[in-house]
Amino acid sequence: MSMTDSVDATGQTTLDDIAVGARLVEALVHHVKKNGAAPIAYPALLELGRFLDPKDAAMDRAEPLGIAMKLRFVAAFCAAQAAPNLACLAVHPVSLRSAFACGGDAGAEAERGAVADF
């Protein structure tokens, strides 16, 4: 690849995605311990992450609009650990659907079941 080649940045993971994604893993684990495999809306998940680490600047800047890449990191982390996909617990606040690729509603429910059994 040369300096003049273009790069599609849409699928690129940034350091911010990793930093916030790691905090979201912690927040989702905390959520599961407290509430089981119940879905959690994006804003509530970000708020929980901020509550658990109030001095984290990356977490403080995080917004629901950019949460998809952070949840991709969460899913990849869970897969690498042979753990259920915690990202499927995060849902849109209005539709209550997981925007993350969990295999549709049935796939998301199956993942939530796997989280509950883990």
N, C-alpha and C positions, 0 to 999 in steps of 0.2 A: 504494500500500500504506500503510495507516495503522498507528499504534502498536498497535491492538487486533487486527490481523490475525495469525493464527498462521502460523508458518513451519515447514515440515517440515525438520528439521535432519539427517535421515538422509543426504541427498545433498550436504550442504554441505561444502566443503573448508575445513579450518582452516589457520591459519598453521603449526601443528605438522605437519599432513599435508604441506604444501609443504616445510618445512625438512627433515623426515625423508625425504620423497620425493626431494628433490634429492640427499641423501646416498646413497640407495639407487640412484639412477642411477649415481653414481660407483662404488659398490660393484659393481653389475652389470657396468659396463664393465670394471672391474678383473678381475672373475670371468671374463668372456669372453676377455680377453687372456691369462689364465693357464690356463683350463680349457676354452676353446671354448664351445660352446652347451650345455654340460651343465647339467641342472637343479640348483638350489641350494635347500635347505630354508630355510623362513622364519627359524628361529633362527640358522642358519649365515650367512644373508644379513645379519641384524642384527648379528651378531658381527663380520662382515667390515666393515660400515659403522663400527662402534665402533673397530675396529682402525685403519682408515684415518684416522679423525678422533677420537682419544681424548678430546679436550677439548670436544666438542660435547655440550652439555647435553640438547638435544632428542633426539639419537641415543641418549644414555645412558638416557633414560626410555622409549624405544620398546620395545614388546613385540609378540610375534607376534599376540596377540589383536586388535590394532588395525591390522594391516598392510594390510588391504584398501583403505582410503582412500589410503594412501601409494602402493600399487601402481597405483591409478587415476591418481594424479598422474604416476607413471612412464610409464604408457601414453599419457596425454595429451601429455606432454613428447616422447616418442618420435614420436608422430603429428605434432606440430607441427614436428619436425625432419626429417620424411620418413624416419625410421629405423625398423627393425624393432622390434616391441614387446618390449622387454627384460623387462617384467613377467611374460611367459609363462615365463621361466626360473625364477621363484620358485614353489616347490611346498610343499604341506603335508608336514610331516616324516613322517607315518605313511602316508598314501595315495599320496604322491609325485605328486599331481595338482595342477595349477594351479587355484586357486580363482578366479582372475581370468577374466573372460570372454574366452577365447581361441578360442572355437568348439569346445569339447569337446577330447577327447584328440587327434583328428586336426588340429584347428586349432592346438593347442599345439605339436604336432610340426612343423606347417608353419611356425609362427612361429620355432621353434628353428632350423629349416633356413634361414630368412631371416636370422636373426642370424648363423649360421655363415658364410653367403655374403657378409655385409655387409663 
